[in-house]
């Protein structure tokens, strides 16, 4: 168990209170909500450095290009999160930031995150091809007006909600009986998420999330999510989410039956692109 330590490096530390509204149906803070906590700590860090005469190069124009999160422990209400932010390097090409979130009550590490920031429009465009997805699940999303941030874009927090929703809906699409699994005390657990952000999403964009199940070691799963613009078929974001279905009573990974494995990995679905 990792605890918060005193460090000699110049790392900012800010507290963020957990609101009851941040809890999901499982009674803890949703993984996607951590993004808003990290963002608040980053903004406060940039403001503090600016006041100290150490402004980050063009931080107000930078966009998140890559993000990696490792989930270590739960966060619940009425807890308080303490977030440390370290700017590993910053130059004209990119800025790397490492953030760690701890529970204030016992200093346990909740999540570790790494962000790469850069200027928008620096990546080569990729477009949807049905041949790339022999077995996939399709989920449409229409960006809502209320989902935009002050810059008129959808934040990573909301995007992760999109991905969570697509992941759960894909289980229903393939015929996996989630209600029966829940009655047995079996539920999904996410322990790592990787995201690469190629272009922004805004209102009134229509998106299509293509979800593919991948096999991982030790009976674990990986979920590949590719988010496309429905109109242009351009890839906007790709994400690899590592997880497993956990038998919460036995505290062990759930062993899928052969029939369940076929449902997850061999279900064909019609593409939503026309």
NORMOKA-V549861 format. One record per backbone hydrogen bond with DSSP energy under -1.0 kcal/mol. NH is the residue of the N-H (numbers start at 1). CO is the residue of the C=O. Records with the same first field share a line. If there is no record, write none. Layout:
NH->CO, CO
This chain:
4->107
11->9
12->85
14->83
16->81
18->79
22->19
23->20
24->28
27->24
29->75
30->22
35->32
37->33
38->34
39->35
40->36
41->37
42->38
43->39
44->40
45->41
46->42
47->43
48->44
49->45
50->46
51->47
52->48
53->50
54->49
59->56
61->58
63->118
65->116
66->116
67->195
68->114
69->193
70->112
71->191
72->110
73->110
79->76
81->16
82->102
83->14
84->100
85->12
86->98
88->96
89->96
91->94
95->117
96->89
97->115
98->86
99->113
100->84
101->111
102->82
103->108
104->80
107->103
109->2
110->101
111->101
112->70
113->99
114->68
115->97
116->66
117->95
118->63
128->233
132->129
133->130
137->211
139->209
141->207
143->205
147->144
148->145
149->153
152->149
154->201
159->155
160->156
161->157
162->158
163->159
164->160
165->161
166->162
167->163
168->164
169->165
170->166
171->167
172->168
173->169
174->170
176->171
178->176
181->177
182->178
183->179
184->180
185->182
186->181
187->246
189->244
191->242
192->242
193->69
194->240
195->67
196->238
197->65
198->236
199->236
205->202
207->141
208->228
209->139
210->226
211->137
212->224
214->222
216->220
220->217
221->243
222->214
223->241
224->212
225->239
226->210
227->237
228->208
229->234
230->206
233->229
235->126
236->227
237->227
238->196
239->225
240->194
241->223
242->192
243->221
244->189
246->187
247->252
248->185, 246
251->247
252->247
254->245
261->257
262->258
263->259
264->260
265->261
266->262
